[in-house]
Amino acid sequence: MAKSTYYIPVGPIHPALKEPIRVEAEVEGEKIVKVDVKRGFAHRGIEYMGMKRNAIQTLYLSERICGICSISHPYAFVITAEKALGIEAPPRAQYIRTIIAELERIHSHILWLGVIAHEMGFDTLLFWTWKGREKVLDLLEFITGNRINYSMYMIGGARRDLKEKHIRAIKDAIDYYWKFTEHMKEIFLSDPVYKARTRNVAKVSKDIALKLNLVGPIARAAGIRMDVRQDMPYDAYADIDVRAVVPQDIVGEVYGDAYDVTMVRIYEIEQSLDIIEYCVDNLPEGKILAIPNYVALLAKIRRTKGEAIGAHEAPRGEVIHYLKFDGRDGPSVWKVIAPSYNNINSWGPLLIGAEVADIPIVVAYIDPCMCCNDRVAVVKTKDGNELGYTEIRKKCLEKTEKIRRELK
């Protein structure tokens, strides 16, 4: 008797998805035999808009690429702009930028831990982790004025200084999270139910990770010792011996599965605490902006012709920006590559052979950001010709009219 397969569409709108993407799975019984991932539902044209503004406006537009990693894109942006323009941020600003970036890593990793618990039905753990996450969000709001979109970075430095009251609050948070992280190890890594649900689920080998160009905690969980802060240190990271967190250093073996990713993220929180503690204890004195006058900064940008590539190790993995300046006060070219653009490629091999119930875990496993995948979709006809604006607009209008007629 021939086997029957069934088609299961997940998304673009689905309770397990926080942003729109479509996963089309073909299953035999409960086993997934074929997968197709479709993206492009969240294209907002941010790069195009950024090339129509001055560089300072584009910097804060970059902060809106991702709400969770709202410091990661502006960090990569200022690093890239400073390279292209020949500007160096003062040492104090470099340390402040590093502190804010590591505080964001703590909140992002705790958020992921709560989400992965939620996707497997462990909502008590979701609420507990997110309660703990409030501490760092309150701290970021105290320092910057916002829980997200902090507007702390500037080309050539930082916009706000750290005062003594901020440093005291940071030290209190460090003490709190050392205890909180120990509790997380106990609840996540020592719980037999959590381990049974994540061990050998979403398993990525080192070979697959390299072939798919995976980055961030997923690549490190596969045993690959890669981290921009380690490989190409910048700002305060250049003064700190940052070493990528990998499972073999923690437990002596590598599975590359959801359990190992959990382990990597928890231990990276501890690493962030060490980095923040170092930066606070060794915070240099001095100014926080190389060019305090924004009018003078824009004038320098207009006089400069240059291009550069810069990278920052975001919580999800490396964020890369490319900028080109050629005589106007904003970038003539701006390109962004976020970690989710690479990591979503893992869904195909991870889902084939998995159970249907594992789809939410695999999807959440890479901590995807669909808005970071902001790309244009090229539409072609059956004979391979690309459709232009006029043809696409005509087809959109025809489809809208068809839907209206059907709804009458």
Rosetta blueprint (number, residue, H / E / L):
1 M L
2 A L
3 K L
4 S L
5 T L
6 Y E
7 Y E
8 I E
9 P E
10 V E
11 G L
12 P L
13 I L
14 H L
15 P L
16 A L
17 L L
18 K L
19 E L
20 P L
21 I L
22 R E
23 V E
24 E E
25 A E
26 E E
27 V E
28 E E
29 G L
30 E L
31 K E
32 I E
33 V E
34 K E
35 V E
36 D E
37 V E
38 K E
39 R L
40 G L
41 F L
42 A L
43 H L
44 R L
45 G L
46 I H
47 E H
48 Y H
49 M H
50 G H
51 M L
52 K L
53 R L
54 N L
55 A H
56 I H
57 Q H
58 T H
59 L H
60 Y H
61 L H
62 S H
63 E L
64 R L
65 I L
66 C L
67 G L
68 I L
69 C L
70 S L
71 I L
72 S H
73 H H
74 P H
75 Y H
76 A H
77 F H
78 V H
79 I H
80 T H
81 A H
82 E H
83 K H
84 A H
85 L H
86 G L
87 I L
88 E L
89 A L
90 P L
91 P H
92 R H
93 A H
94 Q H
95 Y H
96 I H
97 R H
98 T H
99 I H
100 I H
101 A H
102 E H
103 L H
104 E H
105 R H
106 I H
107 H H
108 S H
109 H H
110 I H
111 L H
112 W H
113 L H
114 G H
115 V H
116 I H
117 A H
118 H H
119 E H
120 M L
121 G L
122 F L
123 D H
124 T H
125 L H
126 L H
127 F H
128 W H
129 T H
130 W H
131 K H
132 G H
133 R H
134 E H
135 K H
136 V H
137 L H
138 D H
139 L H
140 L H
141 E H
142 F H
143 I H
144 T H
145 G L
146 N L
147 R L
148 I L
149 N L
150 Y L
151 S L
152 M L
153 Y E
154 M E
155 I L
156 G L
157 G E
158 A E
159 R L
160 R L
161 D L
162 L L
163 K L
164 E H
165 K H
166 H H
167 I H
168 R H
169 A H
170 I H
171 K H
172 D H
173 A H
174 I H
175 D H
176 Y H
177 Y H
178 W H
179 K H
180 F H
181 T H
182 E H
183 H H
184 M H
185 K H
186 E H
187 I H
188 F H
189 L H
190 S L
191 D L
192 P H
193 V H
194 Y H
195 K H
196 A H
197 R H
198 T H
199 R L
200 N L
201 V L
202 A L
203 K L
204 V L
205 S L
206 K H
207 D H
208 I H
209 A H
210 L H
211 K H
212 L L
213 N L
214 L L
215 V L
216 G L
217 P H
218 I H
219 A H
220 R H
221 A H
222 A L
223 G L
224 I L
225 R L
226 M L
227 D L
228 V H
229 R H
230 Q H
231 D H
232 M L
233 P L
234 Y L
235 D H
236 A H
237 Y H
238 A H
239 D H
240 I L
241 D L
242 V L
243 R L
244 A L
245 V L
246 V L
247 P H
248 Q H
249 D H
250 I H
251 V L
252 G L
253 E L
254 V L
255 Y L
256 G L
257 D L
258 A H
259 Y H
260 D H
261 V H
262 T H
263 M H
264 V H
265 R H
266 I H
267 Y H
268 E H
269 I H
270 E H
271 Q H
272 S H
273 L H
274 D H
275 I H
276 I H
277 E H
278 Y H
279 C H
280 V H
281 D H
282 N L
283 L L
284 P L
285 E L
286 G L
287 K L
288 I L
289 L E
290 A L
291 I L
292 P L
293 N L
294 Y H
295 V H
296 A H
297 L H
298 L H
299 A H
300 K H
301 I H
302 R H
303 R H
304 T L
305 K E
306 G E
307 E E
308 A E
309 I E
310 G E
311 A E
312 H E
313 E E
314 A E
315 P L
316 R L
317 G E
318 E E
319 V E
320 I E
321 H E
322 Y E
323 L E
324 K E
325 F E
326 D E
327 G L
328 R L
329 D L
330 G L
331 P L
332 S L
333 V E
334 W E
335 K E
336 V E
337 I E
338 A L
339 P H
340 S H
341 Y H
342 N H
343 N H
344 I H
345 N H
346 S H
347 W H
348 G H
349 P H
350 L H
351 L H
352 I L
353 G L
354 A L
355 E E
356 V H
357 A H
358 D H
359 I H
360 P H
361 I H
362 V H
363 V H
364 A H
365 Y H
366 I L
367 D L
368 P L
369 C L
370 M L
371 C H
372 C H
373 N H
374 D L
375 R L
376 V L
377 A L
378 V L
379 V L
380 K E
381 T L
382 K L
383 D L
384 G L
385 N L
386 E E
387 L L
388 G L
389 Y H
390 T H
391 E H
392 I H
393 R H
394 K H
395 K H
396 C H
397 L H
398 E H
399 K H
400 T H
401 E H
402 K H
403 I H
404 R H
405 R H
406 E H
407 L H
408 K L
